[in-house]
Amino acid sequence: MSAAARTARRALPAVAAVPLLALALGACGYGSEKSTTSAASAGTTAAGKKLSAATVKIGYFPNLTHATPLVGEQEGILQRELGATRLKSATFNAGPSEIEALNAGSIDIGWIGPSPAVNGYVKSKGKNLRIISGSASGGVKLVVDPKKIGSLDDVKGKKIATPQKGNTQDVAFLDWIAERGWKVDPQSGKGDVSVVRTDNKVTPDAFKSGSVDGAWVPEPTASKLVSEGGKVLLDESTLWPDGKFVITNVIVSQKFLAQHPDVVEAVLRGSVKTNAWIAANPQQARTAANAALKKLSGKELPADVLDPAWQSLHTTDDPLAATLGAQADHAVKAGLLERPDLSGIYDLTLLNKVLKAEGKPTVGAAKLGRQ
């Protein structure tokens, strides 16, 4: 690890997180973009206070790192906080498509990884989105074929998959490679290590066929590879202070935030209450997440994938802002991003209002936004 990277990571504050409850996902859960609706948005009249928007459209991924919206929608927690405002949801396979949907107005609020959030903010010159909450931490591992790779040094010269060029895991892996003194072209992925950008839904097949020797991937893909004979060589959480780093944020269209702050506050209240419910009701939360993901994928994860995947993930209201800043620095160092101006990327005003009302500690934006 470079001196600069060590300094940046060691300087990050300790942040508490809540263990993520056991979730489930089928092999096709990372598939094509899909629209869904809650019972209210399908035509049932929601009870409660009427807010400033008739409908709010949310987006998220059908995977373990997006437990909050999965459980929150399945259990009706988000809809209850919205009252008469109808909740509509859409699922996405990757961050860029979700950012496009947010920019186009197809969704208003989304759960998304740090790299696409940063990219979306930078490309719009700070005009299209704000990060308004955290959601999840952890759940990323380097899994390898133990017959080909026995140590971290053995990764050199091998073919390692990441989900997408410039995505959160791709940036993390390129940074790790650079810290070991190895060279890789960030655009082509060629160099001392061959970085093979592969969709998560096909990575297990690529691993089984031997076309890749390992993968730096999020859950549940990592545990799926282990179930196919892979070995966890490195858990990314070990590279961060207290093992905490942002894997999922909550973002909002700035236009929607300005026009409907009451609706955004209601969604955040639902998010905070969902995370609390997950912590207090582990078995029910597992069942709820399993049911939600089965609707989207048609299958459940087997126990040998589900259990280890769950153990490495945490839900958190804190956006872990300092770790996002460090991740952006890693993307710059890797050559995938010009030095960004992230001042103002966070607006935690409504989140902290909700946290105070719930008797919880407020959170900070690491000098990257409004407190």
NORFEN-V440049 format. One record per pair of residues at least 4 apart in sequence whose C-alpha atoms are under 7 Angstrom apart, sorted by sequence separation. I is the first residue (numbers start at 1). J is the second residue. If there is no record, write none. Layout:
i | j
I | J
I | J
//
This chain:
i | j
1 | 5
2 | 6
3 | 7
4 | 8
5 | 9
6 | 10
7 | 11
8 | 12
25 | 29
37 | 41
38 | 42
39 | 43
40 | 44
62 | 66
66 | 70
67 | 71
68 | 72
69 | 73
70 | 74
71 | 75
72 | 76
73 | 77
76 | 80
77 | 81
78 | 82
79 | 83
94 | 98
95 | 99
96 | 100
97 | 101
98 | 102
99 | 103
100 | 104
101 | 105
102 | 106
113 | 117
114 | 118
115 | 119
116 | 120
117 | 121
118 | 122
119 | 123
120 | 124
121 | 125
122 | 126
124 | 128
145 | 149
146 | 150
150 | 154
163 | 167
166 | 170
167 | 171
168 | 172
169 | 173
170 | 174
171 | 175
172 | 176
173 | 177
174 | 178
175 | 179
176 | 180
177 | 181
178 | 182
185 | 189
190 | 194
198 | 202
199 | 203
202 | 206
203 | 207
204 | 208
205 | 209
206 | 210
207 | 211
217 | 221
218 | 222
219 | 223
220 | 224
221 | 225
222 | 226
223 | 227
224 | 228
225 | 229
226 | 230
239 | 243
240 | 244
253 | 257
254 | 258
255 | 259
256 | 260
257 | 261
260 | 264
261 | 265
262 | 266
263 | 267
264 | 268
265 | 269
266 | 270
267 | 271
268 | 272
269 | 273
270 | 274
271 | 275
272 | 276
273 | 277
274 | 278
275 | 279
276 | 280
277 | 281
278 | 282
281 | 285
282 | 286
283 | 287
284 | 288
285 | 289
286 | 290
287 | 291
288 | 292
289 | 293
290 | 294
291 | 295
292 | 296
293 | 297
294 | 298
301 | 305
302 | 306
303 | 307
305 | 309
306 | 310
307 | 311
308 | 312
309 | 313
320 | 324
321 | 325
322 | 326
323 | 327
324 | 328
325 | 329
326 | 330
327 | 331
328 | 332
329 | 333
330 | 334
331 | 335
332 | 336
348 | 352
349 | 353
350 | 354
351 | 355
352 | 356
353 | 357
354 | 358
355 | 359
356 | 360
365 | 369
1 | 6
37 | 42
39 | 44
40 | 45
61 | 66
72 | 77
73 | 78
92 | 97
101 | 106
102 | 107
112 | 117
121 | 126
144 | 149
149 | 154
165 | 170
166 | 171
177 | 182
178 | 183
184 | 189
185 | 190
189 | 194
190 | 195
198 | 203
206 | 211
207 | 212
217 | 222
225 | 230
226 | 231
238 | 243
240 | 245
252 | 257
294 | 299
301 | 306
331 | 336
332 | 337
355 | 360
356 | 361
40 | 46
60 | 66
72 | 78
73 | 79
92 | 98
101 | 107
102 | 108
121 | 127
149 | 155
163 | 169
164 | 170
184 | 190
185 | 191
189 | 195
206 | 212
207 | 213
237 | 243
294 | 300
331 | 337
332 | 338
355 | 361
356 | 362
365 | 371
121 | 128
162 | 169
163 | 170
184 | 191
189 | 196
207 | 214
237 | 244
257 | 264
278 | 285
332 | 339
355 | 362
364 | 371
79 | 87
121 | 129
162 | 170
183 | 191
184 | 192
237 | 245
183 | 192
184 | 193
182 | 192
290 | 300
352 | 362
352 | 363
95 | 112
95 | 113
346 | 365
96 | 116
204 | 224
95 | 116
99 | 120
200 | 221
204 | 225
349 | 370
346 | 368
347 | 369
348 | 370
349 | 371
345 | 368
346 | 369
347 | 370
348 | 371
344 | 368
345 | 369
346 | 370
347 | 371
103 | 128
343 | 368
344 | 369
342 | 368
343 | 369
344 | 370
56 | 85
62 | 91
55 | 85
56 | 86
57 | 87
58 | 88
59 | 89
60 | 90
61 | 91
54 | 85
55 | 86
56 | 87
57 | 88
58 | 89
59 | 90
60 | 91
61 | 92
30 | 62
53 | 85
54 | 86
55 | 87
56 | 88
57 | 89
58 | 90
59 | 91
60 | 92
61 | 93
165 | 197
29 | 62
30 | 63
50 | 83
51 | 84
162 | 195
164 | 197
29 | 63
49 | 83
50 | 84
51 | 85
159 | 193
160 | 194
161 | 195
162 | 196
163 | 197
164 | 198
48 | 83
49 | 84
50 | 85
157 | 192
158 | 193
159 | 194
160 | 195
161 | 196
162 | 197
163 | 198
164 | 199
47 | 83
48 | 84
156 | 192
157 | 193
158 | 194
159 | 195
160 | 196
161 | 197
162 | 198
163 | 199
46 | 83
47 | 84
156 | 193
157 | 194
159 | 196
161 | 198
163 | 200
25 | 63
46 | 84
155 | 193
59 | 98
275 | 315
23 | 64
275 | 316
173 | 216
321 | 365
322 | 366
41 | 86
66 | 111
272 | 317
318 | 363
321 | 366
40 | 86
41 | 87
40 | 87
41 | 88
169 | 216
59 | 107
169 | 217
38 | 87
58 | 107
38 | 88
57 | 107
58 | 108
59 | 109
60 | 110
37 | 88
57 | 108
58 | 109
59 | 110
60 | 111
116 | 167
161 | 212
36 | 88
37 | 89
56 | 108
57 | 109
58 | 110
59 | 111
60 | 112
115 | 167
160 | 212
36 | 89
115 | 168
159 | 212
160 | 213
161 | 214
162 | 215
35 | 89
36 | 90
114 | 168
159 | 213
160 | 214
161 | 215
162 | 216
163 | 217
35 | 90
113 | 168
158 | 213
159 | 214
160 | 215
161 | 216
162 | 217
34 | 90
35 | 91
34 | 91
33 | 91
34 | 92
33 | 92
32 | 92
33 | 93
32 | 93
31 | 93
30 | 93
148 | 213
68 | 135
145 | 213
144 | 213
145 | 214
144 | 214
249 | 319
65 | 136
143 | 214
144 | 215
143 | 215
142 | 215
143 | 216
246 | 319
142 | 216
246 | 320
141 | 216
142 | 217
245 | 320
141 | 217
140 | 217
141 | 218
227 | 304
246 | 323
140 | 218
227 | 305
245 | 323
246 | 324
139 | 218
140 | 219
143 | 222
139 | 219
141 | 222
224 | 305
143 | 225
223 | 305
268 | 351
146 | 230
145 | 230
146 | 231
220 | 305
223 | 308
265 | 350
269 | 354
144 | 230
145 | 231
223 | 309
143 | 230
144 | 231
143 | 231
144 | 232
143 | 232
144 | 233
220 | 309
142 | 232
143 | 233
219 | 309
141 | 232
142 | 233
142 | 234
141 | 234
142 | 235
141 | 235
140 | 235
141 | 236
140 | 236
138 | 237
138 | 244
137 | 244
138 | 245
137 | 245
138 | 246
137 | 246
138 | 247
136 | 246
137 | 247
136 | 247
137 | 248
136 | 248
135 | 248
134 | 248
135 | 249
134 | 249
135 | 250
133 | 249
134 | 250
133 | 250
131 | 249
132 | 250
131 | 250
132 | 251
131 | 251
132 | 252
130 | 251
131 | 252
129 | 251
130 | 252
129 | 252
130 | 253
129 | 253
130 | 254
128 | 253
129 | 254
128 | 254
114 | 246
114 | 247
113 | 247
114 | 248
113 | 248
114 | 249
112 | 248
113 | 249
111 | 248
112 | 249
111 | 249
112 | 250
111 | 250
110 | 250
111 | 251
110 | 251
109 | 251
110 | 252
109 | 252
108 | 252
109 | 253
108 | 253
108 | 256
186 | 334
186 | 335
186 | 336
102 | 253
64 | 219
175 | 330
64 | 220
171 | 330
175 | 334
171 | 331
174 | 334
30 | 200
31 | 201
139 | 309
166 | 336
30 | 201
28 | 201
139 | 312
27 | 201
138 | 312
139 | 313
138 | 313
137 | 313
138 | 314
2 | 179
137 | 314
1 | 179
136 | 314
137 | 315
1 | 180
136 | 315
137 | 316
135 | 315
136 | 316
82 | 263
135 | 316
66 | 248
134 | 316
135 | 317
65 | 248
134 | 317
82 | 266
133 | 317
134 | 318
135 | 319
81 | 266
82 | 267
133 | 318
134 | 319
81 | 267
133 | 319
134 | 320
81 | 269
78 | 267
81 | 270
78 | 270
77 | 270
78 | 271
77 | 274
72 | 270
72 | 271
72 | 274
68 | 271
71 | 274
68 | 274
53 | 260
68 | 275
52 | 260
52 | 262
53 | 263
114 | 324
51 | 262
52 | 263
51 | 263
75 | 288
71 | 285
74 | 288
131 | 345
132 | 346
130 | 345
131 | 346
132 | 347
133 | 348
130 | 346
131 | 347
132 | 348
71 | 288
130 | 347
71 | 289
74 | 292
122 | 340
133 | 351
70 | 289
132 | 351
70 | 292
121 | 345
14 | 241
14 | 242
12 | 241
15 | 244
9 | 240
10 | 241
62 | 293
9 | 241
62 | 296
21 | 278
19 | 279
18 | 279
21 | 282
23 | 286
21 | 285
22 | 286
21 | 286
24 | 289
23 | 289
24 | 290
23 | 290
29 | 296
25 | 293
29 | 297
24 | 293
25 | 294
28 | 297
26 | 297
25 | 297
26 | 298
26 | 299
25 | 299
26 | 300
25 | 300
26 | 301
24 | 300
25 | 301
24 | 301
24 | 306
23 | 306
22 | 306
22 | 307
23 | 310
22 | 310
21 | 310
20 | 310
20 | 313
19 | 313
20 | 314
19 | 314
20 | 315
18 | 314
19 | 315
17 | 314
18 | 315
17 | 315
18 | 316
17 | 316
12 | 322
12 | 323
8 | 326
//
